[in-house]
Amino acid sequence: MTDYKQLATHKAELQEAWSFLELPGEFPSKQMPLWLLDYGKDNIESAFKVLAAKADKIADPPAYLATMLRNAKKRNMTPEQRAEEITRMRSVIGAVGAAKRHEKELDSLKAEFAEVCHD
């Protein structure tokens, strides 16, 4: 059975955390009850921390939070863990891209050297 009094307390605490962290926009009061039922207070707080770190770059905080919570739940992670995973993946992608660029530069230099030697 759902303890609605406890959920109301959690909602008030999350609203206080929203204000404390000075998150952009208005507190998503209408979405919060469903988020609490679906994701729990701890995951929402975790999402708030991630949002706080990226607040300047986010145009629609409630939509960002909803996506972050949904994707973290799919992967059985907290939003913070999911954000770290995304950061690691982007780092690997960047490293692979840099390696490919370096390889192209080497191939270009080899071709240029071969052309000079051939002449």
Secondary structure, 3 states (H helix, E strand, C coil): CCCHHHHHHHHHHHHHHHHHCCCCCCCCCCCHHHHHHHHCHHHHHHHHHHHHHHHHHCCCHHHHHHHHHHHHHHCCCCHHHHHHHHHHHHHHHHHHHHHHHHHHHHHHHHHHHHHHHHC
